Amino acid sequence: ETLDVLNDLARTYSALGDLAKALAINETVLNAKERSLGAEHPSTVASLITLGNLQSRQGDCSNALRSFERAKQISEKTAGFDASSAAALHNGIAAVYSQMHNYKMAQESFARAISIWEERPEENRRYIAAALNNLAVTYEKMLDYLTAQQSYERALAIYAETVGPKHPETILCLNNIAVNFYKMGDVSAARLYSDRAISAKQEGLSAVLALDERLRLEWQ
């Protein structure tokens, strides 16, 4: 129970952007799990993956890869390692390689994460969309704009269905597609997607302002 509280606290600090505190708490949780549950317990490995993600967000690529490699070695010999954790592991590795500008390795790891999540697509649609978007960015960095476009379009379709056309994630994907078209030299298509993003953002803001006004009137 104490570890659950610490995990929640670490997630809160992470969401607030205080990665140093989140990292310190996660290390405490990881050490406690290694002592009480063992190094190969699924919960311990999950904390190890979280540690790698936090190190990655801090830009500490060397230690992040070291944490992910430990998790990967354990997963390869542990029957209880679930598919969701495996996908998160590969996704985390991909993010680190992307930071290191090793786009080929990033592409392979993002693709592996997506393939695992797609084994249970209905449960993992937003994870798939995010990974597809990141995979598209990776292809874009590799100057493979056509393949990037295919991944962006798949991500956009999932975002539109799961969170709606005015959600920030959908709008970000629209912007990414616009930039990708511009890099391909298709200015008209770039403008079309840019206009869609701007329109969705404006409509979303109008809806938020209308809701704020309604709540203000109700509380008067």
C-alpha positions in Angstrom: 0.0 0.0 0.0 2.9 2.4 0.8 4.4 1.6 -2.6 1.1 2.4 -4.3 1.0 5.8 -2.6 4.6 6.5 -3.6 3.8 5.4 -7.2 0.9 7.9 -7.3 3.1 10.6 -5.9 5.8 9.9 -8.5 3.1 10.1 -11.3 1.9 13.4 -9.9 5.4 14.9 -9.9 5.9 13.5 -13.4 2.7 15.1 -14.6 3.8 18.4 -13.0 7.1 18.2 -14.8 9.2 17.8 -11.7 11.1 14.9 -13.1 13.9 15.0 -10.5 11.4 14.2 -7.6 9.5 11.7 -9.7 12.8 9.9 -10.5 14.0 9.9 -6.9 10.6 8.4 -5.7 10.6 5.8 -8.5 14.1 4.7 -7.6 12.9 4.2 -4.0 10.0 2.2 -5.2 12.1 0.1 -7.5 14.6 -0.7 -4.7 11.8 -1.7 -2.4 10.2 -4.0 -5.0 13.6 -5.6 -5.7 13.9 -6.5 -2.0 10.4 -7.6 -1.4 9.3 -9.1 -4.7 12.5 -9.9 -6.5 14.2 -8.4 -9.5 12.3 -10.5 -12.0 8.8 -9.8 -10.7 6.5 -8.1 -13.3 5.8 -5.2 -10.9 9.5 -4.7 -10.5 10.1 -4.7 -14.2 7.2 -2.2 -14.7 9.0 0.2 -12.3 12.2 -0.3 -14.2 10.5 0.7 -17.4 9.0 3.7 -15.7 12.5 4.6 -14.5 13.8 4.4 -18.1 11.0 6.6 -19.3 11.8 9.3 -16.7 15.5 9.1 -17.5 14.6 9.5 -21.1 12.5 12.6 -20.5 15.4 14.1 -18.6 17.6 13.5 -21.6 19.7 10.9 -19.8 19.8 8.5 -22.7 22.7 6.3 -21.5 21.0 5.5 -18.2 17.6 5.2 -19.9 18.9 2.6 -22.3 20.6 0.8 -19.4 17.3 0.6 -17.5 15.4 -0.6 -20.6 18.1 -3.2 -21.4 17.8 -4.6 -17.9 14.0 -4.8 -18.3 14.4 -6.4 -21.7 16.8 -9.1 -20.4 14.4 -9.9 -17.6 11.4 -10.1 -20.0 13.2 -12.5 -22.2 13.5 -15.1 -19.5 10.3 -14.3 -17.5 7.0 -16.1 -18.4 4.9 -13.6 -16.5 6.0 -10.6 -18.6 2.8 -9.3 -20.2 2.3 -7.9 -23.7 1.4 -4.4 -22.5 4.7 -4.1 -20.6 6.6 -5.4 -23.6 5.0 -2.8 -25.9 5.7 0.0 -23.4 9.3 -1.2 -23.2 9.9 -1.1 -27.0 8.1 2.3 -27.1 10.4 3.7 -24.5 13.5 2.3 -26.3 12.3 3.9 -29.5 12.0 7.3 -27.8 15.5 7.1 -26.5 17.0 6.2 -29.9 15.0 9.0 -31.4 16.6 11.5 -29.0 20.0 10.0 -30.0 19.2 10.6 -33.7 19.5 6.9 -34.3 16.3 6.9 -36.4 16.7 3.4 -37.8 16.7 1.8 -34.4 13.9 4.1 -33.3 11.8 3.1 -36.3 12.3 -0.6 -35.5 11.3 -0.2 -31.9 8.3 1.9 -32.6 7.1 -0.6 -35.2 7.6 -3.5 -32.6 5.6 -1.6 -30.0 2.8 -1.0 -32.5 2.7 -4.6 -33.6 2.3 -5.8 -29.9 -0.4 -3.2 -29.1 -2.3 -4.2 -32.3 -2.7 -7.7 -31.0 -5.5 -6.1 -28.8 -6.4 -3.0 -30.8 -9.6 -2.0 -29.0 -7.8 -1.7 -25.7 -4.8 0.1 -27.0 -6.0 2.5 -29.7 -4.6 5.7 -28.2 -1.3 4.0 -27.6 -1.2 2.9 -31.2 -2.1 6.3 -32.4 0.6 8.0 -30.4 3.2 5.4 -31.5 2.1 5.8 -35.1 2.5 9.6 -34.9 6.0 9.1 -33.4 6.9 6.6 -36.0 5.8 9.1 -38.7 8.0 11.7 -37.1 10.9 9.2 -37.3 10.3 8.5 -41.0 10.1 12.2 -41.5 13.6 12.6 -39.9 14.8 9.9 -42.2 13.4 12.0 -45.2 11.0 9.2 -46.0 8.0 11.5 -46.3 5.7 9.2 -48.2 6.0 6.5 -45.5 5.7 9.2 -42.8 2.4 10.3 -44.5 1.0 6.8 -44.3 1.7 6.6 -40.6 0.3 10.1 -39.9 -2.9 9.3 -41.7 -3.4 6.1 -39.7 -2.8 8.0 -36.5 -5.2 10.8 -37.5 -8.0 8.3 -38.2 -7.6 6.7 -34.8 -7.4 10.1 -33.0 -10.5 11.3 -34.8 -12.5 8.3 -33.7 -11.2 8.0 -30.1 -10.8 11.6 -28.9 -12.6 13.6 -31.6 -11.6 16.0 -34.3 -11.0 19.0 -31.9 -8.8 17.3 -29.4 -5.2 18.6 -29.0 -3.8 15.3 -30.1 -5.8 15.3 -33.3 -4.8 18.9 -34.0 -1.1 18.1 -33.4 -1.4 15.3 -35.9 -3.0 17.6 -38.4 -0.2 20.1 -38.0 2.4 17.3 -38.4 0.7 16.2 -41.7 0.8 19.8 -42.9 4.5 20.1 -42.2 5.2 16.8 -43.9 3.3 17.8 -47.0 5.2 21.1 -47.0 8.5 19.2 -46.9 7.3 17.1 -49.9 6.6 20.4 -51.8 2.8 20.0 -51.8 2.0 23.4 -50.5 -1.8 23.2 -51.3 -2.1 20.0 -49.2 -0.1 21.5 -46.5 -2.4 24.6 -46.4 -5.4 22.4 -46.4 -4.3 20.4 -43.3 -3.0 23.6 -41.6 -6.4 25.2 -42.1 -8.2 22.1 -40.7 -5.9 22.3 -37.6 -6.6 26.0 -37.1 -10.3 25.5 -37.5 -10.5 22.6 -35.1 -8.4 24.6 -32.5 -10.7 27.6 -32.8 -13.9 25.5 -32.5 -12.4 23.7 -29.5 -11.6 27.0 -27.8 -15.1 28.3 -28.5 -16.6 25.2 -26.9 -14.4 25.7 -23.8 -15.3 29.3 -23.5 -19.0 28.5 -23.8 -18.7 25.9 -21.1 -16.9 28.3 -18.8 -19.6 30.9 -19.3 -22.4 28.4 -18.6 -20.7 27.2 -15.4 -20.2 30.8 -14.3 -23.9 31.6 -14.8 -24.9 28.4 -12.9 -22.8 29.3 -9.9 -24.1 32.9 -9.7 
